[in-house]
Amino acid sequence: MGNDKLRATPAARSLAHRMGVDLNAIAGSGYKGRIHAEDVAEFSYEQAGGITPLAKKIADSFGLDTSSLKGTGFRGKVTRADVAAALGDRYYPNLEAIVDPFKTEKAPAAPAPAAAPAASKPAAAHAATTAAPGEVELVPMNMMRRVIAKRMADSYFSAPTFVLNYEVDMYEATKLRKQLLEPIKEKTGKKLTVTDIISIAVVRTLMNHPYINASLSADGSQIELHNYVNLAMAVGMDEGLLVPVVHGAEKLGLVDLMLRLKDITERAVGKKLTPQDQEGSTFTISNLGMYGVESFTSIINQPNSAILSIAGTKEMPVVRNGEVVIRPIMKMSLTSDHRVINGLGAAKFMQELKATLESPLPLLV
């Protein structure tokens, strides 16, 4: 009822409904505080603030205190443009090429040559390959995709990451699934999947590796170690990507975790998630194995410090006890934020996770 009295465009109301966002929590940018779809797209329940690495380098080089700057970037993050505006005439426009050698300005375009009386052969060939009008279709980005684009760019350009790749023998895990499939289906009406077994293994392993389950504070000065696991599962749809969360996953057994995962996945596909279903994650799993993907690496779902990518399982020849046998081999990779996690810590986590999946029986205890 309260939302009906708010000044909001129909597009904003529709997007808020699909994202599960409360319009009362959003400050509108339109006339007299009217809420537009862009306001909903840029809204986040996570803590705002921070500064991009490039902006920090520029500010530090000028001795500029950025604590009082109002950021215009994603979730209020201070960007290079904000720092440049604060510096005014002091800002040297080419400084970013010095502090960030990978970013260079485009050279000014050379003046066009005088028209020749007759087109040369190379010019004629170029003209023949030029796309004719109407051959390119422009598809507007929907609001969900715009949210994803902003968040992924923010994560990709702010966190220094590294990736570890592992192969896992899933023989025992698939064998365990077959043994539990019918009993669990009779009890719950739901089908146990390999993803469910991987998820419980991840949760149990995370409890032994707190830095993999950690977050970096907004100002980058502290590491937040969580004594719980809020497990997020990436759910892809035609419109984009949602990442619902199972809170308190460390308290759940295999069957309960399976039911919770299926519930949030189904509600994500049906666009029935609440804001609470999408916030507070401490670790994320992205599984594309069912699409035959052999290997891939994911972008970290901030404020998480790591994300696990699960690829497909293939029958492959391996050596066991001096003999070549065929085993189902699954590839997985861990993308980690190097500001929080070092290589040794990530390797120990993946080593234990691999061992747990290859001998999964203790997961039932």
Sequence and secondary structure as in RCSB ss.txt:
>XXXX:A:sequence
MGNDKLRATPAARSLAHRMGVDLNAIAGSGYKGRIHAEDVAEFSYEQAGGITPLAKKIADSFGLDTSSLKGTGFR
GKVTRADVAAALGDRYYPNLEAIVDPFKTEKAPAAPAPAAAPAASKPAAAHAATTAAPGEVELVPMNMMRRVIAK
RMADSYFSAPTFVLNYEVDMYEATKLRKQLLEPIKEKTGKKLTVTDIISIAVVRTLMNHPYINASLSADGSQIEL
HNYVNLAMAVGMDEGLLVPVVHGAEKLGLVDLMLRLKDITERAVGKKLTPQDQEGSTFTISNLGMYGVESFTSII
NQPNSAILSIAGTKEMPVVRNGEVVIRPIMKMSLTSDHRVINGLGAAKFMQELKATLESPLPLLV
>XXXX:A:secstr
 HHHHS B HHHHHHHHHHT  GGG    SGGG B HHHHHH  SS    B HHHHHHHHHHT   TT    SGG
G B HHHHHHHHGGG  TTHHHHH TT              SS  HHHHHHHHHS  TTS       HHHHHHHH
HHHHHHHHS EEEEEEEEE HHHHHHHHHHHHHHHHHHS    HHHHHHHHHHHHHTT TTTT EE TTSS EE 
 SS  EEE EEETTEEE  EETTGGG  HHHHHHHHHHHHHHHHTT   GGGGS  SEEEEE GGGT        
 TTBSEEEEEEEEEEEEEEETTEEEEEEEEEEEEEEETTT  HHHHHHHHHHHHHHHHS GGGG 
